[in-house]
Amino acid sequence: MTASLLLVWICTAFALELAVGVAVVLVRRRRRLALAAMSVAAPTPANAALAWAGWREFRVVRREFEDAAQTQCSFYLVPVDGVALPDYKPGQYLTFALDVAGSADTAPPRPITRCYSLSDRPDPLRYRITVKRVGPPPLAQSLPPGVASNHLHDRVHEGDVLRVRAPAGRFVIEPDDPTTPVLIAGGIGITPLLAMLNWWLAERPDRPIHLYYGLRHSREQAFRPWLEQQAAAHSHFHLTIACSRPDPGEEPGRDFQHLGRVDVELLQRTLPAGRHRFYVCGPPAMLGSVPPALRGWGVAAGDIRIEAFGPASTDAPEALTPSPAAPESGAASFEVRFARSGRTLAWDGRDASLLAFAERHAVVVDSGCRSGSCGSCETRLIAGRVDYARPPDHEIAPGHCLLCVGTPRSALVLDA
Ligand SMILES: Cc1cc2nc3c(=O)[nH]c(=O)nc-3n(C[C@H](O)[C@H](O)[C@H](O)COP(=O)(O)OP(=O)(O)OC[C@H]3O[C@@H](n4cnc5c(N)ncnc54)[C@H](O)[C@@H]3O)c2cc1C
């Protein structure tokens, strides 16, 4: 009896162990299959790659709204090839090739290119971007809303694959700067500054850093809990939220620190004495007012860095101080021949760029960021010379030019 009981007990224990073993194997296999289905191999830092050339596929593994109004959405991206990501400099951006649905249901998707700043500090496993949904301009509500941002918000889901160019851009935090960084953000311009801030707090925790974040009302504030946590945890991080049109019920001290826009008076009143390096990213109104006011306050041009999310990049401090070559290209008249379109036109200095010039004359050319970043408008220069107010971020191929930030320095023949 005792022997048979012992036998039953041994058999039960063995069967249980077998069942647990099978379950563990099944769970592991299921997890492996799920990962394989997502094609997300865990990147191996040992494989850490240098920046890649051309387009690379990334899978969206997470989406998350960052503001109460749900107009700013973060996308977490993991490389499909599973190879670790190269380090980037906080402040840099990624360029995306998006296949956006045509206007009619039957129309084929059309490719468009847009840039989005990396909104977190470097991580070998994933990238994060944060995209604001762009509506029609306030005074032209009948125009279609922003193509790429609405496509990302409405059509790009977890599991989808996007084509991405390697991090680029010169708007980056100086890692060993003895001066104090002052980050000035307007609206969605927070994104590259957030990458800088996050990096600084992790790598330079004992050094001061200031963030001035301009908004209309605090519903627009992205990453609010994270910013408040960081300000509470780091005594060297000084956060000032400036609201120009707070909602009823929003309270100074709790929802914002300054009523009004970020301007130089606010900076003069709140920054400690000493040398600072200013990083400004925001809408055209901010980029048009803050950098010149900083120059007026006596800040050296080299201590002001700006990033524009569009054509306003011509407002860069360098452009505010004209170089000897600048008036020549603006004022002179040149013949510009678009060889493929068979058009010869007179450049009279009226347009801000060759792209604007081409568009005004209905010459069809590709374009993307309109700020010298993405390279979509790169065009073969058959003859002549093109000027740039400042070196574009995009590395121009030999014998080519960038239409969106270029102006003629001589008569031109373009392969367009
Ligand atoms: C280096 C860089 C970094 C960037 N980083 C970010 C970032 O981190 N987050 C972010 O959200 N954005 C960022 N941007 C901006 C981003 O690249 C896009 O420009 C933005 O998302 C708008 O693109 P869209 O295709 O949605 O809008 P578009 O389709 O380009 O439209 C823009 C506006 O033009 C209006 N419009 C449409 N038709 C006309 C017309 N006929 N005439 C006049 N106006 C018209 C639209 O209604 C809209 O208001 C960055 C840009 C650069 C250059």
The ligand as a MOL file (V3000), in Angstrom:
LIG
                    3D

  0  0  0     0  0            999 V3000
M  V30 BEGIN CTAB
M  V30 COUNTS 53 58 0 0 0
M  V30 BEGIN ATOM
M  V30 1 C 14.7000 69.9320 -38.3770 0
M  V30 2 C 13.2090 69.8220 -38.1400 0
M  V30 3 C 12.7360 69.1970 -37.0030 0
M  V30 4 C 11.3680 69.0920 -36.7730 0
M  V30 5 N 10.9210 68.4820 -35.6260 0
M  V30 6 C 9.5910 68.3810 -35.3800 0
M  V30 7 C 9.1110 67.7430 -34.1970 0
M  V30 8 O 9.8870 67.2680 -33.3650 0
M  V30 9 N 7.7700 67.6470 -34.0210 0
M  V30 10 C 6.8720 68.1630 -34.9280 0
M  V30 11 O 5.6600 68.0360 -34.7190 0
M  V30 12 N 7.3050 68.7940 -36.0520 0
M  V30 13 C 8.6400 68.8940 -36.3090 0
M  V30 14 N 9.0760 69.4960 -37.4520 0
M  V30 15 C 8.0770 69.9860 -38.4310 0
M  V30 16 C 7.6760 68.8410 -39.3660 0
M  V30 17 O 8.7700 68.4470 -40.1590 0
M  V30 18 C 6.5510 69.2210 -40.3250 0
M  V30 19 O 6.8930 70.4080 -40.9720 0
M  V30 20 C 5.2320 69.3940 -39.6000 0
M  V30 21 O 4.8280 68.1680 -39.0150 0
M  V30 22 C 4.1390 69.8620 -40.5780 0
M  V30 23 O 4.1160 68.9930 -41.6570 0
M  V30 24 P 2.7360 68.5160 -42.3060 0
M  V30 25 O 3.0710 67.6900 -43.4930 0
M  V30 26 O 1.8350 67.9570 -41.2790 0
M  V30 27 O 2.1130 69.9100 -42.7550 0
M  V30 28 P 2.0870 70.5040 -44.2530 0
M  V30 29 O 1.2650 69.6500 -45.1290 0
M  V30 30 O 3.4950 70.7860 -44.6420 0
M  V30 31 O 1.2750 71.8520 -43.9870 0
M  V30 32 C 1.7930 72.8470 -43.1450 0
M  V30 33 C 0.7240 73.9500 -43.0200 0
M  V30 34 O 0.4370 74.5040 -44.3120 0
M  V30 35 C -0.9790 74.5830 -44.4640 0
M  V30 36 N -1.3000 74.5420 -45.9060 0
M  V30 37 C -1.7980 73.5140 -46.6390 0
M  V30 38 N -1.9750 73.9050 -47.9150 0
M  V30 39 C -1.5910 75.1980 -47.9970 0
M  V30 40 C -1.5520 76.1710 -49.0210 0
M  V30 41 N -1.9440 75.8860 -50.2590 0
M  V30 42 N -1.1050 77.4280 -48.7240 0
M  V30 43 C -0.6930 77.7470 -47.4610 0
M  V30 44 N -0.7180 76.8710 -46.4430 0
M  V30 45 C -1.1530 75.6140 -46.7000 0
M  V30 46 C -1.5070 73.4190 -43.6910 0
M  V30 47 O -2.8700 73.5900 -43.3560 0
M  V30 48 C -0.6030 73.4490 -42.4640 0
M  V30 49 O -1.0840 74.3880 -41.5390 0
M  V30 50 C 10.4480 69.6180 -37.6990 0
M  V30 51 C 10.9310 70.2350 -38.8760 0
M  V30 52 C 12.2850 70.3410 -39.0870 0
M  V30 53 C 12.7790 71.0130 -40.3540 0
M  V30 END ATOM
M  V30 BEGIN BOND
M  V30 1 1 1 2
M  V30 2 1 2 3
M  V30 3 2 2 52
M  V30 4 2 3 4
M  V30 5 1 4 5
M  V30 6 1 4 50
M  V30 7 2 5 6
M  V30 8 1 6 7
M  V30 9 1 6 13
M  V30 10 2 7 8
M  V30 11 1 7 9
M  V30 12 1 9 10
M  V30 13 2 10 11
M  V30 14 1 10 12
M  V30 15 2 12 13
M  V30 16 1 13 14
M  V30 17 1 14 15
M  V30 18 1 14 50
M  V30 19 1 15 16
M  V30 20 1 16 17
M  V30 21 1 16 18
M  V30 22 1 18 19
M  V30 23 1 18 20
M  V30 24 1 20 21
M  V30 25 1 20 22
M  V30 26 1 22 23
M  V30 27 1 23 24
M  V30 28 2 24 25
M  V30 29 1 24 26
M  V30 30 1 24 27
M  V30 31 1 27 28
M  V30 32 2 28 29
M  V30 33 1 28 30
M  V30 34 1 28 31
M  V30 35 1 31 32
M  V30 36 1 32 33
M  V30 37 1 33 34
M  V30 38 1 33 48
M  V30 39 1 34 35
M  V30 40 1 35 36
M  V30 41 1 35 46
M  V30 42 1 36 37
M  V30 43 1 36 45
M  V30 44 2 37 38
M  V30 45 1 38 39
M  V30 46 1 39 40
M  V30 47 2 39 45
M  V30 48 1 40 41
M  V30 49 2 40 42
M  V30 50 1 42 43
M  V30 51 2 43 44
M  V30 52 1 44 45
M  V30 53 1 46 47
M  V30 54 1 46 48
M  V30 55 1 48 49
M  V30 56 2 50 51
M  V30 57 1 51 52
M  V30 58 1 52 53
M  V30 END BOND
M  V30 END CTAB
M  END
